[in-house]
Amino acid sequence: GDAEVYGNARVYGDAWVYGDARVCGDAEVYGNAGVKSPKDYIVFKNSWSSFRWFTYTKSNKMWKVGCFYGSGQELIEKAYQDSEQSGKCYEAYVNLVLELEKLDD
């Protein structure tokens, strides 16, 4: 394949990028995620507080947000501990991904 990682993108832990995947921008591929194509991950931007980017990887259904790494439910719980606004926003993104995954079925 012709896999590429460039820009500010990071791949670490046991994650792997292969095939024709391109990971770029501010994406973070972490843990045991596998990225084979651009369809295997989604990058979002926190536009309500920190303005940082966060990544969802489909292969392991995990979220990477700053130093946080975990499931959607764990992200929602952590975000509500930080603030009501963060909780609601991250919950909306997690629910969006769940709906998008239904379209792939």
C-alpha positions in Angstrom: 0.0 0.0 0.0 0.8 3.7 0.0 -0.1 4.6 3.5 1.0 8.1 4.6 1.1 10.0 7.9 1.8 13.8 7.6 1.1 17.2 8.9 0.5 17.3 12.7 -1.0 13.8 12.7 0.4 11.3 15.2 0.3 7.5 15.3 1.4 5.8 18.6 0.8 2.9 21.0 -0.1 -0.3 19.1 -1.9 1.6 16.4 -1.1 0.9 12.7 -1.7 2.7 9.4 -1.6 0.6 6.3 -3.0 0.1 2.8 -4.0 3.3 1.1 -4.7 5.2 4.3 -3.7 8.9 4.7 -3.7 10.3 8.2 -3.1 14.0 8.3 -4.0 17.3 9.9 -4.3 17.0 13.6 -5.6 13.4 13.7 -4.3 11.1 16.5 -4.4 7.3 16.0 -3.8 5.6 19.3 -4.1 2.4 21.2 -4.8 -0.7 19.0 -6.6 1.2 16.2 -6.1 0.1 12.7 -6.5 2.6 9.8 -6.5 1.2 6.3 -8.4 3.9 4.5 -9.6 7.5 5.2 -13.0 6.0 6.1 -11.5 4.4 9.2 -11.3 7.5 11.4 -13.0 10.8 11.9 -11.5 14.1 13.2 -13.6 16.7 15.0 -12.8 20.1 16.5 -13.8 21.3 20.0 -15.2 24.7 19.1 -16.7 25.5 22.5 -13.6 25.6 24.9 -10.2 24.3 24.1 -10.4 24.4 20.3 -8.3 21.3 20.0 -8.9 18.4 17.6 -10.2 15.0 18.7 -10.3 11.7 16.8 -12.6 8.7 16.6 -11.2 5.4 15.2 -13.7 3.0 13.8 -11.7 -0.2 14.1 -11.7 -0.1 17.9 -14.5 2.4 18.5 -12.3 4.6 20.6 -12.0 8.3 21.1 -8.7 10.3 21.6 -9.2 13.8 23.1 -6.0 15.4 24.5 -4.7 13.0 27.2 -8.1 11.1 27.3 -8.4 7.8 25.5 -11.5 5.7 25.8 -15.0 4.7 24.7 -17.7 7.1 23.8 -19.5 6.5 27.1 -16.3 7.1 29.0 -15.8 10.3 27.1 -19.3 11.5 27.8 -18.9 10.8 31.6 -15.5 12.5 31.7 -16.8 15.5 29.8 -19.8 16.0 32.1 -17.3 16.0 35.0 -15.5 18.9 33.4 -18.6 20.9 32.6 -22.3 20.7 31.5 -21.4 22.3 28.1 -18.5 19.9 27.4 -20.7 16.9 28.4 -23.5 18.0 26.0 -21.2 18.7 23.2 -19.2 15.5 23.4 -22.4 13.5 23.8 -23.7 15.0 20.6 -20.5 14.0 18.7 -20.7 10.5 20.1 -24.3 10.2 19.1 -23.5 11.5 15.7 -20.9 8.8 15.2 -23.3 6.1 16.3 -25.9 7.4 13.7 -23.2 7.5 11.0 -22.2 3.9 11.8 -25.8 2.8 11.4 -25.7 4.2 7.8 -22.7 2.0 7.1 -24.6 -1.2 8.1 
